[in-house]
Amino acid sequence: MATRLGRWHRFLAVVVLGFASGLPLALVGGALQTWLTVEGLDLTTLGFLTLIGIPYTCKFLWAPLLDRFELPWLGRRRGWIVVTQLAIGGALLLMAEVPPISQLPFFALVAVAAAFLSASHDVVVDAYRTDVLLPAERGLGASLSVLGYRSAMVISGGIALVWAQQWGSWPQVYRVMAMVMGGCAVFSLLALPSVRSDIKPLATSATRELFGFAAMLAGVVAGYFIGGWLLQLAGFDLESTHPWLRLVFLVVRTGLAIALGLYLARRVGFDTLLKALTSYFASPGAWAFLGLIVLYKVGDAFAMSLGTAFLIRGVGFEQLEVGLANKSVGLLMTIAGALIGGAVMMRVRLRTALMAFGVLQLVSNLGFYALSVLGKGAWGVLMVPAFNLGIVALADPTPMDGLLLAAISIDNLSGGMGTAALVALLMGLCNLRFSATHFALLSAFASLGRVFIGPVAGVVADQFGWPQFFLVSLVVGAPSLFMVWWLRREIDTVDSRPGPVAA
């Protein structure tokens, strides 16, 4: 009985922390953009303010500090979680009190601080989930985290717009969201299960660690700009609109930035980062696992990188129909897929789940292939009944194209299942001593496919047409299935590693 209660206690913590991670994302992204648009900010400035989200893509740079340093009295992970949640709430409250137009530079600075705190919170939450869940719980734990995260995004990215309209006040919306984050901090302080405090990086000089981090950061920034200067010196036009050239330039500059950053980190002595990298790459199949992580969602990312453009321009659906299908039925199916995937993973091996869900992700692209060939109306129109599940709702019975509904439902269902399996794999690959650093790095690799596949997808769709585009997506995704089969023994080893023991 005590064991069962402990398990559900851990699952409850994972849901709440997933919710706390998802809530700030729209508040420094889409919802913020809506607020500033209503306030009358010009489009050029709005475009520059999208850079507020940069901390989310760079969080692996300071993740080692969150592994190395702990806040006293509150325990490993819990201290950073509580402090970042309170700080996010404070930043949101400050955003509510600063006039966004008359004090735009200060307002933008506060928004960047909120994004930085939110990204740091994500790093610690990912590490905590890895530390607290037993191996058999990782699949369902990943699913419940997705449930909490998506639920929060519905509130901050959708319901927040309704509240702003009803109350006539965006600042009031941000005050309420700040209170919600404060409530999450109270839960984290009082109700989070503890994790072992003896599994952590070996103590090193705090001063040396901070100098090492500063050196690495300086190297990354310098390397990126040096890469651009060298390309210009070689006669390349960095402003070229050719997608392949821009992709090559980005890869070259990013590679040089990482190389110079790691070189300076080694020279100055950023020990936690260096030991974390050594720990990961010493494990069997480390490089092959990175390949699997990059490739696992790339077929799905390829197909959906131009999904909205395909449905509106390629097939001819109205924006309203596409929006309703994605935001209501699509979101519901993503959550359902994550939960089903987690439940299945409690009963099957991780490699079986990765293979089965990977196949489903590829097969789901055939729904959009069918749309590209048959067009809208091929399966008639279905009436979707009104529903309200709290986190996702459809206010009135709504007619939707039958094939569109089927394609989006199957794609989101299988995508949610695949996400749960991939997150479980990432948790299994983390060394608990460096779980914040390892998860941040591995999740960065998982996002590479989404980042770099867009230009390739655009060229393929433009040159070959939509039916061939979706067939190519099957070819793009197939190597991930080979990687799962090739690494089946290593995945079994990851799946059988002893898990953490809660304090």
WOLINHU-V754838 format. One record per run of one state. SS is the DSSP state (@ for helix, = for strand, . for the rest). FROM is the first residue (numbers start at 1). TO is the last residue. Records with the same first field share a line. If there is no record, write none. Layout:
BEGIN
SS: FROM-TO, FROM-TO
END
This chain:
BEGIN
.: 1-1, 28-29, 39-42, 59-59, 69-77, 98-103, 133-134, 168-169, 192-205, 234-242, 269-270, 282-285, 297-297, 305-306, 316-318, 346-349, 375-380, 385-386, 389-392, 395-397, 430-431, 465-465, 487-487, 497-503
@: 2-27, 30-38, 43-58, 60-68, 78-97, 104-132, 135-167, 170-191, 206-233, 243-268, 271-281, 286-296, 298-304, 307-315, 319-345, 350-374, 402-429, 432-464, 466-486, 488-496
=: 381-384, 387-388, 393-394, 398-401
END
